[in-house]
Amino acid sequence: MTTLITTTVAARLALVGATARAHDLYSAAGVDFYERLVGPDRAEVREILALARDTPGAVLDVAAGSGRLTIPLVRSGHPVTAIDLSTDMLAHLRRGLPDEAAVETVVTDMRDFTLTRRFGLVILGATSITLLDDAGRARLYASVRRHLAADGLFALTVAGGASADSLAVATDRTIAVPGAAGDEPYLFSQQIEEAGTVRVVNWVRLADITPGAEVPVLTSRLHVLSPELLAEELVAAGFAVPHVAPVRTPPGVDILLLTTSLSRHEGERR
Ligand SMILES: C[S@@+](CC[C@H](N)C(=O)[O-])C[C@H]1O[C@@H](n2cnc3c(N)ncnc32)[C@H](O)[C@@H]1O
């Protein structure tokens, strides 16, 4: 069975006779939390806007979520299609834009989508590639290939350096999450599984851990991926060797932007 609750969280709740109710980080209960956690994060925005400026055609934002990247792109005048599996995240995105904004939102799976046009730029930000397992990534690459203009770019991000190292280590710590009434303490618990290739992440509001309670636990299950592995996979999937560049981030956070295009061979087959 797939683990969604970490051993630390289960033990912490058991101590007070409480039980866990798992919620996906991107479902209804998680959307507000995700916004509080990463909403103000501007990482990747500058680099993605620069790519969009230099790339003709519409932009496809894959796993667009609540629009952290979509909204700045639309505000900069780019026509954007935003796809995501979560109706709740896309509803949040739409609320962040005026009605007449040039954005199309489509609820669909990034592993297998069919849209009616091709795009000059396809982006997959916030290291969301790590949501997919090997088979899922192969299906994503095939879907992106089908939707990329012949001279289009595919850009995706992944953790690098010390950030990548920290994703491969079990961690339990208290974090402060901004809220309307100030910061709230949450337990952040990361468990490493499947020989270091998968991490299960939980967030629990400490104030919710009360005797006998059914405690909401926000969960995510992610894959530990290196830029080297992604580069290999992209080439095997018919893309050119990606250009890899660091994203401007706050100190202590390392994110790499991989930018690629259809390999010459793939482009000529069209
Ligand atoms: C880390 S968030 C990224 C959101 C946004 N791009 C950003 O930069 O903040 C990951 C998003 O991937 C979506 N997602 C997860 N699995 C998916 C799938 N198989 N297909 C499409 N979207 C998926 C989630 O609903 C969530 O909105």
The ligand as a Tripos MOL2 file, in Angstrom:
@<TRIPOS>MOLECULE
LIG
   27    29     1     0     0
SMALL
NO_CHARGES

@<TRIPOS>ATOM
      1 C1          3.9300   22.2900   -6.9030 C.3       1 LIG1
      2 S1          2.3460   22.6810   -7.6100 S.3       1 LIG1
      3 C2          2.8900   23.7860   -8.8540 C.3       1 LIG1
      4 C3          1.9300   24.8860   -9.1500 C.3       1 LIG1
      5 C4          2.4900   26.0460   -9.9680 C.3       1 LIG1
      6 N1          3.0490   25.6340  -11.2650 N.3       1 LIG1
      7 C5          3.5330   26.8290   -9.2030 C.2       1 LIG1
      8 O1          4.5560   27.1580   -9.7850 O.co2     1 LIG1
      9 O2          3.2890   27.1470   -8.0340 O.co2     1 LIG1
     10 C6          2.0190   21.1980   -8.4870 C.3       1 LIG1
     11 C7          0.7070   21.1630   -9.2430 C.3       1 LIG1
     12 O3          0.6680   19.9380   -9.9900 O.3       1 LIG1
     13 C8         -0.6610   19.4910  -10.0450 C.3       1 LIG1
     14 N2         -0.6460   18.0760  -10.4380 N.ar      1 LIG1
     15 C9         -0.2940   17.0100   -9.6860 C.ar      1 LIG1
     16 N3         -0.3590   15.8860  -10.4330 N.ar      1 LIG1
     17 C10        -0.7560   16.2700  -11.6680 C.ar      1 LIG1
     18 C11        -1.0050   15.5780  -12.8850 C.ar      1 LIG1
     19 N4         -0.8260   14.2490  -12.9780 N.pl3     1 LIG1
     20 N5         -1.4120   16.2890  -13.9480 N.ar      1 LIG1
     21 C12        -1.5900   17.6280  -13.8790 C.ar      1 LIG1
     22 N6         -1.3590   18.3440  -12.7540 N.ar      1 LIG1
     23 C13        -0.9460   17.6650  -11.6720 C.ar      1 LIG1
     24 C14        -1.2090   19.7860   -8.6840 C.3       1 LIG1
     25 O4         -2.6170   19.8180   -8.6870 O.3       1 LIG1
     26 C15        -0.5590   21.1480   -8.3940 C.3       1 LIG1
     27 O5         -1.4030   22.1960   -8.7550 O.3       1 LIG1
@<TRIPOS>BOND
     1     1     2 1
     2     2     3 1
     3     2    10 1
     4     3     4 1
     5     4     5 1
     6     5     6 1
     7     5     7 1
     8     7     8 2
     9     7     9 1
    10    10    11 1
    11    11    12 1
    12    11    26 1
    13    12    13 1
    14    13    14 1
    15    13    24 1
    16    14    15 ar
    17    14    23 ar
    18    15    16 ar
    19    16    17 ar
    20    17    18 ar
    21    17    23 ar
    22    18    19 1
    23    18    20 ar
    24    20    21 ar
    25    21    22 ar
    26    22    23 ar
    27    24    25 1
    28    24    26 1
    29    26    27 1
@<TRIPOS>SUBSTRUCTURE
     1 LIG1         1 GROUP 0 **** ****
